[in-house]
Structures are given as C-alpha cells and as structure tokens.
Amino acid sequence: MTTFADPVPAPPLTTLSSKKVDVLRDTVARQTTPHEVYCATKTLDGVVASVALPTTKLVYVKYGADVVVSAPPTGDKLVATVPLGPMGVSHKTASTPDYRAHGFLLSSTQDTIMRPDPGEGALVFAVDSAEIAHQAEKVLGHDQRFGQFQWLRRQALVEQSLTQMCTGAWEMAMCLPADTPEFVVSRLMNSMQLNIINSLILACDHTTISVSTENSRMSRLISWIQQHAGDCITVADLAAEIGLSVRQLQASVAHHFGITPLELLRETRLRMVRAELIAADPDASTVSSIAYSLGFNHLGRFSHHYYIAFGEKPSETFRMKHHD
C-alpha cells in the first residue's frame, strides 16, 4: 500500500490541518458527499487536502485517530473511496466489517460505515451521475448491458484500477513544481479526472448507468430540438445527434415519453410556439410568423395540433396576450 506523507501545497492543491472533528468532516463533505464522523477522543490530528479537477475534486483525508465514518446513501452521485491503509467497511453498524485494501464505491441505497486507518487515511472522489452517463456513452458504446457474471469476474481488477487511477492522480499532483504553466496543469487535471471517471464506469452497476445515460440522451435531444426548432429536422437527424440508429431512437423515445420521435419534435415545437405567442409583442409579430420560425410550414395542420394540445386556437392565445 502506498504511504502518503502529509501533503505540501502544489499548484492545484489546497490543504487544511485541524484538531476538530466537525471542521474536518464539513471540509470533506463540502467537496464529496454528506457524512458523519464519530470518535472517542475530543481532539484529532487531522489533515484534509484536495486537488481541484475540472468539475470535481480528489480529496485526501487523514483523521490521526480512530474514527467511524457513516455515509448515507449517495443517491445520484457516485462516490469512490480509496483506502491508503486497511479500512473496515460495512453497511450495518453492528455487523463485522470487511477490511478493504482497494478502492470501492459507497452504496447508493444504504449507509456505508467506514473505519479508516488513523495514520494513512483515504482518498475520496465524488461525481454526479449525469457526468458519468455522458462519459459512459463514449466508454461503453450504446449497448451498456453488463451481465452480473462478468461484473463478479472483473470486480477485483476494476477495484485495483480505481485505486491506481486515484493514487496515481494524487501522486502526480503532489509532484507538480510550483512554476508549472497553468495550461499544463489544466491538461493534467482534465486527464486525471477522465481516467478516474472511466475507472468508476467500469466499477459500477451498468444497468444504473444505462438508465442515467438514457435520461441524459433524452435531455440532450430536447435541448437540441429547442436550439434547431426552425430548421428542417428529420428523424434521422435526431438519431444522429445523440448517436443512435433510427430504430434505437424510436425505442428510446417510446420508452421515455410514450410517443414517437416525430410527435416529440412536434410537441416540443408547439410548447415553444405557445411561449412565443404569450411573450411576443402583438405589434411586431403574427401567429404565422412565429409558427413559421419554429418549423411549422403548414398553418392548417399547425392550428389543428395546437388546439388539441392546448384547448384553444393559436390566435386565441395571441389575442389574450394582446387584450391584456
């Protein structure tokens, strides 16, 4: 196991020493995830240090005394802990802990109870599931199903990889000279974060990632439609934008929204038209100009779908705004 000395600040590194458990706990929690720390002694000899990565932080914590750390379910976050000395880990206060020597993920559904080595401490890395999902598309491709048997076979290898990525990133940050150019530091930090996230992707439940990825795809699809609503858009365009085949897009939109991609396109445009009709200056705009600008080329069909969606004609929405 790598032995870490107390960190000396380098370009991307900040550090804090404290004897107060609440100061150490709150400093770590702000950068990772909420948790509680219990200890028998009144004072500690603790250190918290962090490396600033592009969108998150890699945090080192050493308490300097025996403590019990209780982390609640992480929910939408993925939180990895890498012990730098033997760490007892369990999910029930009264249960006998397993001692971990490699990195692991905190549970998303139950409390994780940890007993870190008082002198060696641990590294902690937390990231939102949306960022994991975005990167997972690149790492795993579109078919992210991952059998339980494969996961069990690969678990030890993945935990070692997670440990190597986090400890390697930390050691690199510690070794950076103070005069390292800012653009070099930025590139290194970006590379570190991607390496750790890739290890997390390989370590977690890929069914969960698949759901998060679909949510992320659908959010990006809606955003793209809103940005290009006035363009001529085909189903093939929608599929290409989020990296799916037309058939995969149809299945994904049906599962997520219960409609077809063309219906999703039309409904998104209709909501945008309604917002424009309500907000527009009646002396500077017309119903037809707004409809045309948002991709509706047949005004009769547009009015029909608008009425079905909102229970009133587009001109009625516009006149109400004008009357007000």
C-alpha positions in Angstrom: 0.0 0.0 0.0 1.3 3.4 -0.9 2.3 5.5 2.1 1.4 9.2 1.8 3.2 12.0 3.7 1.1 15.0 4.7 0.7 17.0 1.5 2.6 20.1 0.7 0.5 22.6 -1.4 1.3 22.5 -5.1 -0.4 24.5 -8.0 -3.8 22.6 -8.0 -3.6 21.6 -4.3 -5.2 23.1 -1.1 -4.7 21.7 2.4 -6.1 22.2 5.9 -4.9 20.8 9.3 -7.3 20.7 12.2 -7.9 19.0 15.6 -11.7 19.5 15.4 -13.8 16.7 14.1 -16.5 18.9 12.8 -14.1 21.1 10.8 -12.6 18.0 9.1 -15.9 16.4 8.5 -17.5 19.6 7.0 -14.5 20.3 4.8 -14.6 16.8 3.3 -18.4 16.9 3.0 -18.5 20.1 1.0 -16.2 18.5 -1.6 -17.6 15.0 -1.7 -20.8 13.9 0.0 -22.6 14.5 3.4 -21.5 12.1 6.2 -21.0 11.9 9.9 -17.8 11.2 11.8 -17.8 9.7 15.3 -14.7 9.5 17.5 -13.9 8.7 21.2 -11.2 11.4 21.6 -12.0 15.1 21.9 -9.3 16.2 19.5 -7.8 14.8 16.4 -4.6 15.3 14.4 -6.3 15.6 11.1 -5.5 16.7 7.5 -7.8 17.4 4.6 -6.3 18.2 1.2 -7.9 18.4 -2.3 -6.8 18.5 -5.9 -9.1 20.8 -8.0 -10.1 18.9 -11.1 -12.2 20.4 -14.0 -15.6 19.7 -12.4 -14.9 17.9 -9.1 -12.2 17.3 -6.6 -10.0 14.5 -5.5 -9.9 14.7 -1.7 -7.3 13.3 0.8 -8.4 12.9 4.4 -6.4 11.6 7.5 -8.0 11.9 10.9 -5.0 11.0 13.1 -7.1 8.9 15.5 -9.6 6.0 15.3 -12.9 7.3 13.9 -16.1 5.8 12.4 -17.4 7.5 9.3 -21.0 6.9 8.4 -22.0 8.0 4.9 -25.7 7.9 3.9 -26.9 6.5 0.5 -25.2 8.5 -2.3 -28.3 8.6 -4.5 -27.5 10.2 -7.8 -23.8 10.6 -7.0 -21.1 8.1 -7.5 -18.6 8.3 -4.6 -15.4 6.3 -4.6 -13.2 5.8 -1.5 -9.6 4.5 -1.9 -8.1 3.4 1.5 -4.4 4.2 1.9 -4.3 1.8 4.8 -6.6 -1.1 5.9 -10.2 0.2 6.2 -13.1 -1.6 7.8 -16.2 -1.3 5.7 -19.8 -2.5 6.5 -23.4 -1.4 5.8 -24.8 -2.1 9.3 -23.4 -0.5 12.5 -23.4 -3.8 14.4 -22.1 -6.0 11.6 -18.5 -7.2 11.4 -16.6 -5.0 8.8 -14.8 -6.3 5.8 -11.3 -4.9 5.5 -10.6 -3.2 2.2 -7.2 -2.5 0.6 -8.5 -1.3 -2.7 -10.9 1.4 -3.9 -14.7 0.8 -3.7 -18.0 2.7 -4.3 -20.2 3.9 -1.5 -23.6 2.4 -1.6 -26.3 4.3 -3.4 -29.1 2.7 -1.4 -27.8 2.2 2.2 -25.5 3.7 4.7 -21.8 2.8 4.3 -19.9 2.5 7.6 -16.1 3.0 7.4 -13.2 2.7 9.9 -10.2 4.3 8.1 -6.6 3.8 9.1 -5.9 6.7 11.5 -2.4 7.4 10.2 -2.8 6.7 6.5 -6.2 8.0 5.7 -8.0 7.7 2.3 -8.7 9.4 -1.0 -12.3 10.3 -1.9 -13.7 11.2 -5.3 -17.4 12.1 -6.0 -19.1 12.9 -9.3 -22.7 13.4 -10.5 -24.3 10.6 -12.4 -25.1 12.9 -15.3 -21.4 13.3 -15.9 -20.8 9.6 -15.6 -23.6 8.9 -18.0 -22.1 11.3 -20.6 -18.7 9.7 -20.4 -20.2 6.2 -20.3 -21.6 6.7 -23.8 -18.0 7.1 -25.1 -16.5 4.3 -23.0 -19.2 1.6 -23.3 -20.9 2.5 -26.5 -24.7 2.4 -27.0 -25.3 -1.1 -25.6 -24.4 -0.8 -22.0 -25.8 -4.0 -20.7 -23.3 -5.8 -18.4 -24.0 -9.2 -17.0 -23.7 -10.0 -13.3 -21.3 -12.8 -14.0 -19.0 -10.5 -15.9 -19.2 -7.9 -13.2 -18.2 -10.5 -10.5 -15.3 -11.8 -12.6 -13.9 -8.3 -13.2 -14.6 -6.7 -9.8 -11.1 -7.3 -8.3 -9.4 -6.0 -11.4 -11.7 -2.9 -11.6 -11.1 -2.1 -7.9 -7.3 -2.2 -8.5 -7.7 0.0 -11.5 -9.7 2.5 -9.5 -7.1 2.5 -6.8 -4.3 3.0 -9.3 -6.1 5.9 -11.0 -6.8 7.8 -7.8 -3.4 7.3 -6.2 -1.6 8.0 -9.4 -3.5 11.2 -9.9 -2.7 12.3 -6.3 1.0 11.5 -6.6 1.2 13.4 -9.9 -0.5 16.4 -8.3 1.9 16.3 -5.3 4.9 16.2 -7.6 4.0 19.2 -9.8 6.5 22.0 -9.4 5.2 25.4 -8.3 6.2 27.0 -11.5 4.3 24.6 -13.8 2.5 26.6 -16.5 -1.2 26.9 -15.9 -2.2 25.3 -19.3 -0.1 22.2 -18.4 -1.8 21.9 -15.0 -5.2 22.3 -16.7 -4.4 19.5 -19.2 -3.1 17.2 -16.5 -6.2 17.8 -14.3 -8.5 17.0 -17.2 -6.7 13.8 -17.9 -6.7 12.8 -14.3 -10.5 13.3 -14.0 -11.3 11.3 -17.2 -9.1 8.4 -16.0 -10.8 8.2 -12.6 -14.3 8.6 -14.2 -13.5 5.8 -16.6 -12.5 3.6 -13.7 -15.8 4.4 -11.9 -17.7 3.5 -15.0 -16.1 0.1 -15.1 -16.7 -0.4 -11.3 -20.4 0.4 -11.0 -23.7 -1.2 -11.9 -24.0 -0.7 -15.7 -27.8 -1.1 -15.5 -27.9 2.1 -13.4 -25.6 3.8 -15.9 -27.8 2.7 -18.8 -30.8 4.4 -17.2 -28.8 7.5 -16.4 -27.5 7.6 -19.9 -30.9 7.3 -21.5 -32.1 10.2 -19.3 -29.0 12.2 -20.4 -29.6 11.4 -24.0 -33.3 12.5 -23.9 -32.4 15.8 -22.2 -29.8 16.5 -24.8 -32.3 15.6 -27.5 -34.8 18.1 -26.2 -32.2 20.8 -25.9 -31.0 20.1 -29.5 -34.6 20.4 -30.8 -35.1 23.7 -29.0 -31.9 25.1 -30.5 -32.8 23.9 -34.0 -36.6 24.1 -33.9 -36.7 26.4 -37.0 -34.7 24.0 -39.2 -35.9 21.2 -41.3 -35.4 18.2 -39.0 -35.8 14.6 -39.8 -35.9 11.5 -37.6 -32.5 10.6 -39.0 -31.2 14.0 -37.8 -32.5 13.4 -34.3 -30.9 9.9 -34.2 -27.6 11.1 -35.5 -27.4 13.9 -32.9 -27.5 11.5 -29.9 -25.6 8.7 -31.6 -28.4 6.2 -32.1 -29.8 4.4 -35.1 -33.3 5.4 -36.1 -34.7 2.2 -34.7 -32.9 2.7 -31.4 -34.1 6.3 -31.2 -37.7 5.2 -31.7 -37.4 2.6 -29.0 -35.8 5.0 -26.6 -38.3 7.9 -27.1 -41.2 5.4 -26.8 -39.8 4.1 -23.5 -39.1 7.5 -22.1 -42.1 9.6 -23.4 -44.6 7.1 -24.7 -44.6 8.8 -28.2 -42.8 8.7 -31.5 -39.7 10.9 -32.3 -41.9 13.0 -34.7 -44.5 13.5 -32.1 -41.8 14.6 -29.6 -40.5 17.0 -32.2 -43.9 18.5 -32.8 -44.8 18.7 -29.1 -41.6 20.5 -28.3 -42.2 23.0 -31.1 -45.8 23.5 -30.0 -44.7 24.4 -26.5 -42.1 26.8 -27.9 -44.8 28.4 -30.1 -47.1 28.9 -27.1 -44.3 30.5 -25.1 -43.6 32.8 -28.0 -47.3 33.7 -28.5 -47.6 34.7 -24.9 -44.3 36.7 -24.8 -44.4 38.3 -28.2 -45.2 42.0 -29.0 -48.5 41.9 -30.9 -47.5 44.9 -32.9 -44.3 43.3 -34.1 -45.3 39.6 -34.6 -48.0 37.5 -36.0 -49.1 33.9 -35.3 -48.0 32.8 -38.7 -44.5 34.4 -38.4 -44.0 32.7 -35.1 -45.2 29.3 -36.4 -43.0 29.5 -39.5 -39.9 30.5 -37.4 -40.3 27.4 -35.3 -40.6 24.9 -38.1 -44.3 24.7 -38.9 -44.8 25.0 -42.6 -48.5 24.1 -42.9 -50.5 26.5 -40.9 -53.7 24.4 -41.0 -52.1 21.4 -39.5 -50.3 23.5 -37.0 -53.6 25.1 -35.8 -55.2 21.7 -35.5 -52.3 20.2 -33.4 -52.2 23.4 -31.3 -55.8 23.2 -30.5 -55.6 19.5 -29.5 -52.5 20.3 -27.3 -53.8 23.4 -25.5 -57.6 23.5 -26.0 -57.6 26.8 -27.8 -56.6 28.2 -31.2 -53.2 29.9 -31.6 -55.0 33.2 -32.4 -56.9 33.0 -29.1 -53.6 32.7 -27.2 -52.3 35.6 -29.1 -55.4 37.7 -28.7 -55.5 37.1 -24.9 -51.9 38.5 -24.7 -52.9 41.5 -26.9 -56.0 42.1 -24.8 -54.0 42.0 -21.5 
